[in-house]
Amino acid sequence: MQDKDCIFCKIAAGEIPAKVVFEDEYVIAFDDLEPLMPVHTLIIPKDHYSDIADDVPEETLGHVFAAVQKIADIKGIHEEGFRCLVNTGENASQSVKHLHIHVLGGGWMPRPNDQDWGPNATNVEQ
């Protein structure tokens, strides 16, 4: 199932070019166009789900998350460490409404609680 207006569905279908890092029957992984780290690869299911809370079948989640280690190996960040990030919904700054995992690495990243999370953060007084 595809969403004809979804940019990630179009990438999965080969209608929009992307720097593909890995692909199999269920997922496609490609480098982010606006990377936040030296390694910033997105992993998406080929079927359309708006986010991780969109009744995604366990089998699909398994394929998507199984691709994380493959990407870490391909990108050479498995040993040094990496971060996986899944934004879900507007408050989490999800910009593309298609389930995707960000795999980030290639350098040191601060812990999430060391960052300025804005006025709604529980550590706003700090």
N, CA, C and O atoms as CSV, one atom per row, in Angstrom:
chain,resi,resn,atom,element,x,y,z
A,1,MET,N,N,0.840,-1.176,0.000
A,1,MET,CA,C,0.000,0.000,0.000
A,1,MET,C,C,0.882,1.236,0.000
A,1,MET,O,O,1.861,1.315,0.743
A,2,GLN,N,N,0.533,2.181,-0.825
A,2,GLN,CA,C,1.298,3.411,-1.007
A,2,GLN,C,C,0.376,4.621,-0.848
A,2,GLN,O,O,-0.839,4.522,-1.022
A,3,ASP,N,N,0.972,5.749,-0.518
A,3,ASP,CA,C,0.265,7.031,-0.492
A,3,ASP,C,C,0.824,7.838,-1.658
A,3,ASP,O,O,2.004,8.187,-1.654
A,4,LYS,N,N,0.012,8.134,-2.637
A,4,LYS,CA,C,0.487,8.782,-3.867
A,4,LYS,C,C,1.081,10.162,-3.632
A,4,LYS,O,O,1.810,10.672,-4.483
A,5,ASP,N,N,0.777,10.782,-2.479
A,5,ASP,CA,C,1.298,12.113,-2.177
A,5,ASP,C,C,2.512,12.083,-1.253
A,5,ASP,O,O,3.051,13.136,-0.914
A,6,CYS,N,N,2.948,10.903,-0.841
A,6,CYS,CA,C,4.037,10.769,0.132
A,6,CYS,C,C,5.395,10.717,-0.575
A,6,CYS,O,O,5.620,9.880,-1.449
A,7,ILE,N,N,6.283,11.610,-0.188
A,7,ILE,CA,C,7.609,11.656,-0.814
A,7,ILE,C,C,8.395,10.372,-0.552
A,7,ILE,O,O,9.133,9.917,-1.425
A,8,PHE,N,N,8.248,9.778,0.644
A,8,PHE,CA,C,8.975,8.546,0.937
A,8,PHE,C,C,8.407,7.370,0.148
A,8,PHE,O,O,9.157,6.478,-0.248
A,9,CYS,N,N,7.105,7.354,-0.083
A,9,CYS,CA,C,6.526,6.311,-0.944
A,9,CYS,C,C,7.077,6.441,-2.359
A,9,CYS,O,O,7.333,5.438,-3.026
A,10,LYS,N,N,7.255,7.663,-2.809
A,10,LYS,CA,C,7.800,7.889,-4.150
A,10,LYS,C,C,9.258,7.449,-4.232
A,10,LYS,O,O,9.690,6.921,-5.256
A,11,ILE,N,N,10.018,7.662,-3.159
A,11,ILE,CA,C,11.403,7.176,-3.123
A,11,ILE,C,C,11.402,5.647,-3.142
A,11,ILE,O,O,12.163,5.033,-3.890
A,12,ALA,N,N,10.548,5.033,-2.322
A,12,ALA,CA,C,10.476,3.563,-2.276
A,12,ALA,C,C,10.095,2.974,-3.624
A,12,ALA,O,O,10.548,1.884,-3.974
A,13,ALA,N,N,9.271,3.679,-4.383
A,13,ALA,CA,C,8.827,3.202,-5.692
A,13,ALA,C,C,9.827,3.530,-6.807
A,13,ALA,O,O,9.629,3.128,-7.954
A,14,GLY,N,N,10.896,4.257,-6.475
A,14,GLY,CA,C,11.891,4.633,-7.477
A,14,GLY,C,C,11.488,5.819,-8.324
A,14,GLY,O,O,12.124,6.094,-9.341
A,15,GLU,N,N,10.444,6.527,-7.928
A,15,GLU,CA,C,9.976,7.685,-8.685
A,15,GLU,C,C,10.792,8.941,-8.386
A,15,GLU,O,O,10.856,9.854,-9.209
A,16,ILE,N,N,11.409,8.987,-7.223
A,16,ILE,CA,C,12.276,10.099,-6.829
A,16,ILE,C,C,13.635,9.496,-6.509
A,16,ILE,O,O,13.714,8.529,-5.751
A,17,PRO,N,N,14.707,10.047,-7.071
A,17,PRO,CA,C,16.027,9.482,-6.799
A,17,PRO,C,C,16.471,9.740,-5.362
A,17,PRO,O,O,16.118,10.751,-4.756
A,18,ALA,N,N,17.244,8.811,-4.839
A,18,ALA,CA,C,17.819,8.927,-3.504
A,18,ALA,C,C,19.126,8.156,-3.497
A,18,ALA,O,O,19.339,7.262,-4.317
A,19,LYS,N,N,20.002,8.510,-2.562
A,19,LYS,CA,C,21.245,7.757,-2.399
A,19,LYS,C,C,20.939,6.553,-1.522
A,19,LYS,O,O,21.022,6.616,-0.295
A,20,VAL,N,N,20.582,5.453,-2.182
A,20,VAL,CA,C,20.159,4.241,-1.490
A,20,VAL,C,C,21.379,3.541,-0.887
A,20,VAL,O,O,22.386,3.317,-1.558
A,21,VAL,N,N,21.257,3.206,0.386
A,21,VAL,CA,C,22.311,2.538,1.132
A,21,VAL,C,C,22.032,1.043,1.230
A,21,VAL,O,O,22.949,0.223,1.197
A,22,PHE,N,N,20.752,0.705,1.351
A,22,PHE,CA,C,20.341,-0.690,1.510
A,22,PHE,C,C,18.901,-0.810,1.040
A,22,PHE,O,O,18.101,0.112,1.199
A,23,GLU,N,N,18.583,-1.963,0.456
A,23,GLU,CA,C,17.206,-2.212,0.045
A,23,GLU,C,C,16.968,-3.713,0.030
A,23,GLU,O,O,17.824,-4.489,-0.396
A,24,ASP,N,N,15.801,-4.106,0.498
A,24,ASP,CA,C,15.363,-5.474,0.343
A,24,ASP,C,C,13.872,-5.455,0.001
A,24,ASP,O,O,13.335,-4.416,-0.384
A,25,GLU,N,N,13.227,-6.566,0.135
A,25,GLU,CA,C,11.821,-6.688,-0.235
A,25,GLU,C,C,10.899,-5.800,0.611
A,25,GLU,O,O,9.830,-5.399,0.152
A,26,TYR,N,N,11.315,-5.494,1.847
A,26,TYR,CA,C,10.435,-4.820,2.799
A,26,TYR,C,C,10.796,-3.373,3.110
A,26,TYR,O,O,9.921,-2.560,3.407
A,27,VAL,N,N,12.092,-3.051,3.041
A,27,VAL,CA,C,12.550,-1.724,3.448
A,27,VAL,C,C,13.495,-1.135,2.418
A,27,VAL,O,O,14.051,-1.832,1.569
A,28,ILE,N,N,13.654,0.174,2.527
A,28,ILE,CA,C,14.684,0.872,1.771
A,28,ILE,C,C,15.320,1.878,2.726
A,28,ILE,O,O,14.634,2.522,3.519
A,29,ALA,N,N,16.638,1.998,2.634
A,29,ALA,CA,C,17.376,2.937,3.466
A,29,ALA,C,C,18.164,3.856,2.547
A,29,ALA,O,O,18.787,3.415,1.581
A,30,PHE,N,N,18.125,5.134,2.865
A,30,PHE,CA,C,18.790,6.122,2.015
A,30,PHE,C,C,19.325,7.255,2.876
A,30,PHE,O,O,18.836,7.493,3.980
A,31,ASP,N,N,20.334,7.953,2.361
A,31,ASP,CA,C,20.939,9.049,3.101
A,31,ASP,C,C,20.015,10.256,3.120
A,31,ASP,O,O,19.383,10.594,2.119
A,32,ASP,N,N,19.950,10.901,4.287
A,32,ASP,CA,C,19.133,12.096,4.469
A,32,ASP,C,C,19.713,13.236,3.627
A,32,ASP,O,O,20.931,13.394,3.544
A,33,LEU,N,N,18.848,14.018,3.014
A,33,LEU,CA,C,19.297,15.154,2.194
A,33,LEU,C,C,19.825,16.312,3.033
A,33,LEU,O,O,20.583,17.144,2.535
A,34,GLU,N,N,19.428,16.371,4.301
A,34,GLU,CA,C,19.896,17.415,5.210
A,34,GLU,C,C,20.475,16.742,6.457
A,34,GLU,O,O,19.868,16.784,7.528
A,35,PRO,N,N,21.654,16.119,6.314
A,35,PRO,CA,C,22.201,15.329,7.421
A,35,PRO,C,C,22.557,16.180,8.634
A,35,PRO,O,O,23.046,17.303,8.513
A,36,LEU,N,N,22.296,15.605,9.810
A,36,LEU,CA,C,22.641,16.248,11.072
A,36,LEU,C,C,23.978,15.747,11.615
A,36,LEU,O,O,24.563,16.362,12.507
A,37,MET,N,N,24.453,14.640,11.075
A,37,MET,CA,C,25.715,14.021,11.479
A,37,MET,C,C,26.413,13.522,10.219
A,37,MET,O,O,25.793,13.448,9.158
A,38,PRO,N,N,27.710,13.174,10.323
A,38,PRO,CA,C,28.389,12.614,9.152
A,38,PRO,C,C,27.652,11.412,8.562
A,38,PRO,O,O,27.639,11.225,7.346
A,39,VAL,N,N,27.042,10.600,9.421
A,39,VAL,CA,C,26.172,9.516,8.958
A,39,VAL,C,C,24.757,9.873,9.389
A,39,VAL,O,O,24.492,10.063,10.576
A,40,HIS,N,N,23.859,9.963,8.434
A,40,HIS,CA,C,22.442,10.231,8.716
A,40,HIS,C,C,21.641,9.524,7.633
A,40,HIS,O,O,21.411,10.061,6.549
A,41,THR,N,N,21.226,8.317,7.954
A,41,THR,CA,C,20.514,7.467,7.008
A,41,THR,C,C,19.105,7.212,7.525
A,41,THR,O,O,18.905,7.010,8.723
A,42,LEU,N,N,18.139,7.224,6.632
A,42,LEU,CA,C,16.751,6.957,6.979
A,42,LEU,C,C,16.379,5.560,6.519
A,42,LEU,O,O,16.734,5.145,5.415
A,43,ILE,N,N,15.665,4.838,7.366
A,43,ILE,CA,C,15.153,3.520,7.022
A,43,ILE,C,C,13.638,3.611,7.030
A,43,ILE,O,O,13.040,4.055,8.010
A,44,ILE,N,N,13.012,3.185,5.926
A,44,ILE,CA,C,11.545,3.241,5.836
A,44,ILE,C,C,11.005,1.893,5.373
A,44,ILE,O,O,11.671,1.171,4.630
A,45,PRO,N,N,9.802,1.560,5.813
A,45,PRO,CA,C,9.147,0.406,5.195
A,45,PRO,C,C,8.662,0.809,3.808
A,45,PRO,O,O,8.325,1.972,3.587
A,46,LYS,N,N,8.623,-0.116,2.890
A,46,LYS,CA,C,8.136,0.196,1.546
A,46,LYS,C,C,6.633,0.450,1.536
A,46,LYS,O,O,6.129,1.195,0.696
A,47,ASP,N,N,5.924,-0.169,2.466
A,47,ASP,CA,C,4.499,0.134,2.615
A,47,ASP,C,C,4.346,1.408,3.428
A,47,ASP,O,O,5.192,1.737,4.260
A,48,HIS,N,N,3.269,2.110,3.180
A,48,HIS,CA,C,3.041,3.390,3.860
A,48,HIS,C,C,2.352,3.207,5.207
A,48,HIS,O,O,1.282,2.606,5.305
A,49,TYR,N,N,2.992,3.739,6.234
A,49,TYR,CA,C,2.416,3.904,7.569
A,49,TYR,C,C,2.806,5.307,7.987
A,49,TYR,O,O,3.968,5.688,7.844
A,50,SER,N,N,1.871,6.081,8.497
A,50,SER,CA,C,2.168,7.480,8.790
A,50,SER,C,C,3.210,7.647,9.891
A,50,SER,O,O,3.993,8.596,9.870
A,51,ASP,N,N,3.220,6.727,10.849
A,51,ASP,CA,C,4.194,6.791,11.941
A,51,ASP,C,C,4.208,5.450,12.658
A,51,ASP,O,O,3.498,4.526,12.262
A,52,ILE,N,N,4.998,5.339,13.695
A,52,ILE,CA,C,5.152,4.063,14.396
A,52,ILE,C,C,3.883,3.664,15.147
A,52,ILE,O,O,3.733,2.505,15.533
A,53,ALA,N,N,2.965,4.619,15.359
A,53,ALA,CA,C,1.716,4.351,16.071
A,53,ALA,C,C,0.543,4.109,15.122
A,53,ALA,O,O,-0.614,4.159,15.540
A,54,ASP,N,N,0.837,3.847,13.849
A,54,ASP,CA,C,-0.193,3.682,12.821
A,54,ASP,C,C,-0.526,2.204,12.594
A,54,ASP,O,O,-0.612,1.757,11.450
A,55,ASP,N,N,-0.711,1.453,13.666
A,55,ASP,CA,C,-1.045,0.025,13.570
A,55,ASP,C,C,-0.113,-0.726,12.617
A,55,ASP,O,O,-0.556,-1.511,11.778
A,56,VAL,N,N,1.173,-0.470,12.767
A,56,VAL,CA,C,2.177,-1.123,11.935
A,56,VAL,C,C,2.292,-2.583,12.375
A,56,VAL,O,O,2.476,-2.853,13.562
A,57,PRO,N,N,2.187,-3.523,11.442
A,57,PRO,CA,C,2.317,-4.932,11.821
A,57,PRO,C,C,3.688,-5.217,12.440
A,57,PRO,O,O,4.696,-4.630,12.047
A,58,GLU,N,N,3.705,-6.123,13.409
A,58,GLU,CA,C,4.960,-6.480,14.075
A,58,GLU,C,C,6.007,-6.955,13.074
A,58,GLU,O,O,7.192,-6.657,13.225
A,59,GLU,N,N,5.580,-7.679,12.070
A,59,GLU,CA,C,6.518,-8.175,11.061
A,59,GLU,C,C,7.205,-7.010,10.341
A,59,GLU,O,O,8.410,-7.053,10.091
A,60,THR,N,N,6.442,-5.986,10.016
A,60,THR,CA,C,7.013,-4.813,9.346
A,60,THR,C,C,7.994,-4.102,10.271
A,60,THR,O,O,9.090,-3.732,9.849
A,61,LEU,N,N,7.604,-3.909,11.532
A,61,LEU,CA,C,8.512,-3.277,12.501
A,61,LEU,C,C,9.800,-4.089,12.626
A,61,LEU,O,O,10.890,-3.525,12.721
A,62,GLY,N,N,9.667,-5.409,12.624
A,62,GLY,CA,C,10.844,-6.266,12.703
A,62,GLY,C,C,11.793,-6.052,11.540
A,62,GLY,O,O,13.007,-5.981,11.732
A,63,HIS,N,N,11.256,-5.950,10.344
A,63,HIS,CA,C,12.102,-5.722,9.159
A,63,HIS,C,C,12.770,-4.348,9.218
A,63,HIS,O,O,13.950,-4.208,8.898
A,64,VAL,N,N,12.007,-3.343,9.630
A,64,VAL,CA,C,12.565,-1.987,9.695
A,64,VAL,C,C,13.692,-1.926,10.725
A,64,VAL,O,O,14.766,-1.395,10.442
A,65,PHE,N,N,13.449,-2.466,11.911
A,65,PHE,CA,C,14.471,-2.403,12.951
A,65,PHE,C,C,15.633,-3.353,12.685
A,65,PHE,O,O,16.753,-3.076,13.113
A,66,ALA,N,N,15.401,-4.451,12.000
A,66,ALA,CA,C,16.502,-5.351,11.636
A,66,ALA,C,C,17.469,-4.672,10.674
A,66,ALA,O,O,18.647,-5.028,10.627
A,67,ALA,N,N,16.993,-3.711,9.917
A,67,ALA,CA,C,17.858,-2.994,8.971
A,67,ALA,C,C,18.835,-2.055,9.677
A,67,ALA,O,O,19.834,-1.652,9.081
A,68,VAL,N,N,18.568,-1.702,10.922
A,68,VAL,CA,C,19.445,-0.775,11.650
A,68,VAL,C,C,20.869,-1.317,11.716
A,68,VAL,O,O,21.813,-0.606,11.371
A,69,GLN,N,N,21.038,-2.559,12.151
A,69,GLN,CA,C,22.381,-3.129,12.253
A,69,GLN,C,C,23.056,-3.186,10.892
A,69,GLN,O,O,24.259,-2.947,10.784
A,70,LYS,N,N,22.293,-3.501,9.854
A,70,LYS,CA,C,22.866,-3.542,8.509
A,70,LYS,C,C,23.394,-2.181,8.105
A,70,LYS,O,O,24.481,-2.077,7.537
A,71,ILE,N,N,22.633,-1.137,8.394
A,71,ILE,CA,C,23.067,0.223,8.055
A,71,ILE,C,C,24.302,0.590,8.863
A,71,ILE,O,O,25.253,1.151,8.318
A,72,ALA,N,N,24.301,0.279,10.158
A,72,ALA,CA,C,25.464,0.583,11.003
A,72,ALA,C,C,26.714,-0.109,10.471
A,72,ALA,O,O,27.798,0.474,10.486
A,73,ASP,N,N,26.574,-1.345,10.003
A,73,ASP,CA,C,27.704,-2.066,9.427
A,73,ASP,C,C,28.140,-1.435,8.109
A,73,ASP,O,O,29.329,-1.201,7.898
A,74,ILE,N,N,27.192,-1.162,7.229
A,74,ILE,CA,C,27.504,-0.571,5.922
A,74,ILE,C,C,28.208,0.772,6.091
A,74,ILE,O,O,29.165,1.074,5.377
A,75,LYS,N,N,27.733,1.568,7.033
A,75,LYS,CA,C,28.263,2.922,7.239
A,75,LYS,C,C,29.493,2.951,8.147
A,75,LYS,O,O,30.102,4.005,8.327
A,76,GLY,N,N,29.863,1.802,8.719
A,76,GLY,CA,C,31.063,1.730,9.542
A,76,GLY,C,C,30.937,2.386,10.907
A,76,GLY,O,O,31.931,2.851,11.464
A,77,ILE,N,N,29.727,2.430,11.451
A,77,ILE,CA,C,29.534,3.072,12.757
A,77,ILE,C,C,29.129,2.077,13.840
A,77,ILE,O,O,28.851,2.469,14.973
A,78,HIS,N,N,29.097,0.805,13.498
A,78,HIS,CA,C,28.645,-0.221,14.439
A,78,HIS,C,C,29.506,-0.230,15.701
A,78,HIS,O,O,28.970,-0.270,16.808
A,79,GLU,N,N,30.812,-0.192,15.555
A,79,GLU,CA,C,31.717,-0.301,16.701
A,79,GLU,C,C,31.772,0.977,17.525
A,79,GLU,O,O,31.851,0.908,18.752
A,80,GLU,N,N,31.733,2.128,16.891
A,80,GLU,CA,C,31.896,3.397,17.623
A,80,GLU,C,C,30.616,3.881,18.280
A,80,GLU,O,O,30.659,4.713,19.186
A,81,GLY,N,N,29.492,3.372,17.838
A,81,GLY,CA,C,28.209,3.778,18.405
A,81,GLY,C,C,27.409,4.646,17.464
A,81,GLY,O,O,27.954,5.320,16.589
A,82,PHE,N,N,26.117,4.615,17.661
A,82,PHE,CA,C,25.211,5.371,16.810
A,82,PHE,C,C,23.911,5.583,17.559
A,82,PHE,O,O,23.687,4.985,18.612
A,83,ARG,N,N,23.063,6.427,17.022
A,83,ARG,CA,C,21.768,6.709,17.623
A,83,ARG,C,C,20.673,6.405,16.618
A,83,ARG,O,O,20.816,6.680,15.427
A,84,CYS,N,N,19.574,5.834,17.109
A,84,CYS,CA,C,18.374,5.621,16.310
A,84,CYS,C,C,17.297,6.541,16.854
A,84,CYS,O,O,17.118,6.654,18.067
A,85,LEU,N,N,16.593,7.186,15.970
A,85,LEU,CA,C,15.583,8.151,16.372
A,85,LEU,C,C,14.335,7.946,15.526
A,85,LEU,O,O,14.409,7.861,14.300
A,86,VAL,N,N,13.184,7.866,16.195
A,86,VAL,CA,C,11.905,7.755,15.502
A,86,VAL,C,C,11.008,8.874,16.025
A,86,VAL,O,O,10.564,8.831,17.172
A,87,ASN,N,N,10.746,9.856,15.200
A,87,ASN,CA,C,9.831,10.942,15.560
A,87,ASN,C,C,8.409,10.507,15.212
A,87,ASN,O,O,8.164,9.917,14.161
A,88,THR,N,N,7.482,10.810,16.114
A,88,THR,CA,C,6.093,10.410,15.898
A,88,THR,C,C,5.179,11.582,16.221
A,88,THR,O,O,4.981,11.933,17.384
A,89,GLY,N,N,4.628,12.176,15.179
A,89,GLY,CA,C,3.669,13.260,15.362
A,89,GLY,C,C,4.281,14.655,15.381
A,89,GLY,O,O,5.499,14.831,15.410
A,90,GLU,N,N,3.402,15.619,15.363
A,90,GLU,CA,C,3.786,17.027,15.267
A,90,GLU,C,C,4.649,17.487,16.438
A,90,GLU,O,O,5.648,18.177,16.229
A,91,ASN,N,N,4.282,17.116,17.671
A,91,ASN,CA,C,5.061,17.553,18.833
A,91,ASN,C,C,6.471,16.982,18.848
A,91,ASN,O,O,7.351,17.523,19.518
A,92,ALA,N,N,6.691,15.907,18.126
A,92,ALA,CA,C,8.016,15.301,18.038
A,92,ALA,C,C,8.771,15.777,16.799
A,92,ALA,O,O,9.851,15.270,16.496
A,93,SER,N,N,8.209,16.743,16.088
A,93,SER,CA,C,8.825,17.324,14.885
A,93,SER,C,C,8.943,16.334,13.736
A,93,SER,O,O,9.904,16.379,12.969
A,94,GLN,N,N,7.959,15.431,13.614
A,94,GLN,CA,C,7.958,14.524,12.468
A,94,GLN,C,C,7.606,15.345,11.235
A,94,GLN,O,O,6.504,15.885,11.142
A,95,SER,N,N,8.537,15.442,10.288
A,95,SER,CA,C,8.315,16.300,9.116
A,95,SER,C,C,7.724,15.538,7.935
A,95,SER,O,O,6.996,16.126,7.135
A,96,VAL,N,N,8.016,14.251,7.805
A,96,VAL,CA,C,7.448,13.436,6.737
A,96,VAL,C,C,6.569,12.384,7.403
A,96,VAL,O,O,7.033,11.612,8.243
A,97,LYS,N,N,5.325,12.362,7.028
A,97,LYS,CA,C,4.348,11.469,7.652
A,97,LYS,C,C,4.400,10.074,7.040
A,97,LYS,O,O,3.417,9.583,6.486
A,98,HIS,N,N,5.553,9.456,7.152
A,98,HIS,CA,C,5.800,8.065,6.741
A,98,HIS,C,C,6.787,7.531,7.771
A,98,HIS,O,O,7.840,8.131,7.986
A,99,LEU,N,N,6.463,6.420,8.403
A,99,LEU,CA,C,7.340,5.839,9.413
A,99,LEU,C,C,8.772,5.788,8.907
A,99,LEU,O,O,9.036,5.277,7.818
A,100,HIS,N,N,9.688,6.316,9.694
A,100,HIS,CA,C,11.099,6.223,9.344
A,100,HIS,C,C,11.964,6.286,10.594
A,100,HIS,O,O,11.623,6.936,11.582
A,101,ILE,N,N,13.090,5.593,10.520
A,101,ILE,CA,C,14.095,5.604,11.577
A,101,ILE,C,C,15.284,6.388,11.060
A,101,ILE,O,O,15.787,6.134,9.966
A,102,HIS,N,N,15.728,7.348,11.863
A,102,HIS,CA,C,16.982,8.042,11.585
A,102,HIS,C,C,18.100,7.237,12.241
A,102,HIS,O,O,18.029,6.937,13.433
A,103,VAL,N,N,19.124,6.886,11.479
A,103,VAL,CA,C,20.323,6.275,12.034
A,103,VAL,C,C,21.416,7.341,11.918
A,103,VAL,O,O,21.812,7.736,10.821
A,104,LEU,N,N,21.887,7.792,13.077
A,104,LEU,CA,C,22.836,8.898,13.151
A,104,LEU,C,C,24.144,8.424,13.765
A,104,LEU,O,O,24.141,7.650,14.722
A,105,GLY,N,N,25.256,8.885,13.219
A,105,GLY,CA,C,26.547,8.511,13.779
A,105,GLY,C,C,27.690,9.216,13.093
A,105,GLY,O,O,27.502,10.164,12.331
A,106,GLY,N,N,28.870,8.731,13.381
A,106,GLY,CA,C,30.061,9.320,12.779
A,106,GLY,C,C,30.690,10.406,13.618
A,106,GLY,O,O,31.579,11.114,13.143
A,107,GLY,N,N,30.255,10.556,14.849
A,107,GLY,CA,C,30.807,11.570,15.741
A,107,GLY,C,C,30.067,11.562,17.065
A,107,GLY,O,O,29.063,10.869,17.231
A,108,TRP,N,N,30.580,12.344,18.004
A,108,TRP,CA,C,29.997,12.403,19.338
A,108,TRP,C,C,28.686,13.173,19.305
A,108,TRP,O,O,28.578,14.206,18.645
A,109,MET,N,N,27.693,12.662,20.021
A,109,MET,CA,C,26.397,13.325,20.150
A,109,MET,C,C,26.099,13.510,21.633
A,109,MET,O,O,26.359,12.610,22.432
A,110,PRO,N,N,25.556,14.662,22.010
A,110,PRO,CA,C,25.196,14.836,23.422
A,110,PRO,C,C,24.021,13.943,23.783
A,110,PRO,O,O,23.226,13.557,22.927
A,111,ARG,N,N,23.929,13.623,25.066
A,111,ARG,CA,C,22.759,12.885,25.526
A,111,ARG,C,C,21.539,13.770,25.344
A,111,ARG,O,O,21.643,14.992,25.452
A,112,PRO,N,N,20.383,13.176,25.069
A,112,PRO,CA,C,19.186,13.997,24.861
A,112,PRO,C,C,18.874,14.939,26.014
A,112,PRO,O,O,18.374,16.040,25.783
A,113,ASN,N,N,19.155,14.535,27.257
A,113,ASN,CA,C,18.845,15.423,28.368
A,113,ASN,C,C,19.889,16.520,28.554
A,113,ASN,O,O,19.728,17.362,29.437
A,114,ASP,N,N,20.949,16.538,27.754
A,114,ASP,CA,C,21.934,17.607,27.791
A,114,ASP,C,C,21.584,18.730,26.811
A,114,ASP,O,O,22.269,19.752,26.772
A,115,GLN,N,N,20.551,18.549,26.042
A,115,GLN,CA,C,20.180,19.525,25.031
A,115,GLN,C,C,19.108,20.469,25.550
A,115,GLN,O,O,18.403,20.152,26.508
A,116,ASP,N,N,18.989,21.617,24.922
A,116,ASP,CA,C,17.941,22.575,25.253
A,116,ASP,C,C,16.668,22.121,24.551
A,116,ASP,O,O,16.570,22.179,23.325
A,117,TRP,N,N,15.693,21.670,25.337
A,117,TRP,CA,C,14.452,21.147,24.794
A,117,TRP,C,C,13.373,22.213,24.726
A,117,TRP,O,O,12.236,21.898,24.376
A,118,GLY,N,N,13.685,23.454,25.046
A,118,GLY,CA,C,12.710,24.534,24.924
A,118,GLY,C,C,11.890,24.733,26.184
A,118,GLY,O,O,12.141,24.098,27.209
A,119,PRO,N,N,10.907,25.618,26.101
A,119,PRO,CA,C,10.152,26.036,27.287
A,119,PRO,C,C,9.258,24.961,27.899
A,119,PRO,O,O,8.829,25.116,29.042
A,120,ASN,N,N,8.962,23.877,27.180
A,120,ASN,CA,C,8.119,22.821,27.727
A,120,ASN,C,C,8.922,21.719,28.394
A,120,ASN,O,O,8.337,20.764,28.906
A,121,ALA,N,N,10.228,21.821,28.403
A,121,ALA,CA,C,11.068,20.776,28.956
A,121,ALA,C,C,10.985,20.735,30.478
A,121,ALA,O,O,10.756,21.751,31.134
A,122,THR,N,N,11.176,19.548,31.015
A,122,THR,CA,C,11.173,19.416,32.483
A,122,THR,C,C,12.425,20.020,33.088
A,122,THR,O,O,12.457,20.295,34.288
A,123,ASN,N,N,13.464,20.233,32.276
A,123,ASN,CA,C,14.698,20.830,32.784
A,123,ASN,C,C,14.835,22.291,32.380
A,123,ASN,O,O,15.948,22.815,32.325
A,124,VAL,N,N,13.718,22.955,32.097
A,124,VAL,CA,C,13.759,24.324,31.604
A,124,VAL,C,C,14.442,25.273,32.591
A,124,VAL,O,O,15.028,26.274,32.179
A,125,GLU,N,N,14.371,24.967,33.889
A,125,GLU,CA,C,15.020,25.827,34.891
A,125,GLU,C,C,16.526,25.733,34.843
A,125,GLU,O,O,17.218,26.626,35.332
A,126,GLN,N,N,17.049,24.663,34.261
A,126,GLN,CA,C,18.500,24.471,34.188
A,126,GLN,C,C,19.000,25.231,33.022
A,126,GLN,O,O,20.200,25.226,32.750
